[in-house]
Amino acid sequence: MTGATNQFISVSPEELKFQFELEKQSYCDLKVTNSTESYVAFKVKTTSPKKYFVRPNTGVIHPWDSCFIRVTLQAQKEYPSDMQCKDKFLLQSTIVNSDAEELPPDTFNKDSGRNVEECKLRVVYISPHSSPGHSEDAFKQSSDGNSSQAVQRARDERDAVFRQTQQLQQELEVLKRQKRRRSDAGFSLKFALLVGLIGLMAGFLFKLLMSSPSTETVDV
């Protein structure tokens, strides 16, 4: 999806699109990218501050880095006329010296001589009963992101299962080898005992035969 660009930053998407349902919150994520070699501070303003919750609404982006801003539409009690929204957002940006957490009060004051860039974003409400094509276009970026995350999670789970299967197979082979070694050792021991027992019996019989008294013949 295309985005808005100025001298300091680029913003995507260039419209804030919310799926509008009564008594339900909806949100839209903005990706803000620093297009410079300097630190860039930003500030988000809106014409209807009570309807939206913006986090973070101010901050500093490192050179060539980016951040995400989540804009939440608070739950509304009635539908707007013809689902048209006149709300606007203004994203201001300016060069700063560092990534300090607290910005001076005059950071975005043009009267102080600062070069402050402004990017205007309009708001679009999407009906939950809109056509599938419209809904698909409206949430293409979100859907693509969710699909990519789902695919990545599936791949990670598949790899984890594969690794566990390999580990179980290796452990099974080790157990089989140990069992074979124990079986071989048991057979050898039994065979040695049997041979020894036979030898003892043979020796005992030989001694018994040698010690028996000789029989004399008597003529009658």
Steps between C-alpha positions, in 0.01 A plus 500: 500500500629843413581751770563866555856634483669824593857617548553323832265203519276269301165378633306189401210475443407852393144458631378386840239232432279371780238227489212684663265308730285643779629451854825351371853633483695487177862578427740579219879474507724756335858422402719809521849475346785742551642584157802694625838453665383701801270443794144599413236589758131457419172609651145390412205740514134450414194716455303267733727413792214358711413236241848357448772352716851533352803313633765619477385850411855639516845348468838498333598268215865402446665559161358271230288327763122474529230468763132408518227728630169343601195722464192365677149618421303499823165318511229720347128502586368605161590473133632808320289642219552290182801342675699808406768626736639853501766430762859576406839411639818705481841339540774753568870420474824688555872436540632474858846454646441175691244239599415667830184365662367846586477750215520875560160677491596696188616194302215533246463878518565649158528847653819391676669468162482122481438322172182305580356271234130411506319200359120503487304174523127462450274248672285244321230291666432153360164340563514140626225425244694639207564288192771233528712675240478829685576339830790310348649817357450686825685244708748370246803615692371363829396172341833460324679563828282253690539239224877539503508464877275192485722341234812575701346355816401186309853465365651545845265239647579260214875546553459448875305177445762381249781570746314319778436202271869481408597518866256222590633286216857550620404410856317191373810387307714546812257291704499228232882487497512484879243221501698303241819544699325384816353201316842406356663537838230287665539225241880496539471477877246216480718314251808541718312375805369202306848412373641536848230281648560231237873516572440462874271201445751335262780550750291360781412188299864448397615520862224263605606239244866524592434459872276187469669171644614238240304166489703178558418162336477202739540152374265256656 
